[in-house]
Each structure stands twice: as structure tokens, then as C-alpha cells.
Amino acid sequence: MTQMRAERRAASHPAMLDGTGLANALITESSIDDAVRAYENRMMPRSAQAAEDCRGTRPPHSPTDS
């Protein structure tokens, strides 16, 4: 499987994308602290977008329904 194909496949599974992103950062950065910072810098925009995409949506009959 090519790297690009693996990344596209991982993108459909956020936990896999997070895992591969952190693993890559741990391999390429000079320290664990730098790796975590690099990982967070890549993860935060994606997480913020996912949260925005979910904003205002909730399942029917959620606990906040009266």
C-alpha cells in the first residue's frame, strides 16, 4: 500500500490518523516534548473543524430535550 493510499484510508478513521500522526512525530522530532507539540499543531485544526462540523447537531431524544 502506498503512503498516500494509507493516509487516505487512515483519514476515514480519526483514531488511526491520530495514531499515525503521533508515531510520525515521535520518529521525526528530536524529543518527546517536540513530538507532542508537533502532533498537537497538526491535530488541533482538524479537531476544531470536526467540532465545528458537529456544532448544533445532536441526536433526537437527547437528554436536553424536554
C-alpha positions, 0 to 999 in steps of 0.5 A: 500500500502506498503512503498516500493510499494509507493516509487516505484510508487512515483519514476515514478513521480519526483514531488511526490518523491520530495514531499515525500522526503521533508515531510520525512525530515521535520518529521525526522530532528530536524529543518527546516534548517536540513530538507532542507539540508537533502532533498537537499543531497538526491535530488541533485544526482538524479537531476544531473543524470536526467540532465545528462540523458537529456544532448544533447537531445532536441526536433526537431524544437527547437528554436536553430535550424536554 
